[in-house]
């Protein structure tokens, strides 16, 4: 059930984006886009996973790990999380983007 909800949400967001951009795509094109933006597919896509970027050292950590909301808690300490939040507030004045850190 959860996966079906995610696909439905993805298709809804694709429709909103197409509407915003004034684009009209066929159902097949929307299915292709929906498949292309699934985390596991992006993780394998060299154009999305930074595997061709020489600056990234994937021996230390891959750019894309699990694709799970909240996984940051397994990598950041409470102090690091607080430091990030403070830095974000300083650099992002009046942000309109809202990130989900938990579901």
Secondary structure, 3 states (H helix, E strand, C coil): CHHHHHHHHHHHHHHHHHHHHCCCCCHHHHHHHHHHCCHHHHHHCCCCCCCCCCCCCCCCCCCCCCCCCCHHHHCCCHHHHHHHHHHHHHHCCCCCCCCCCCC
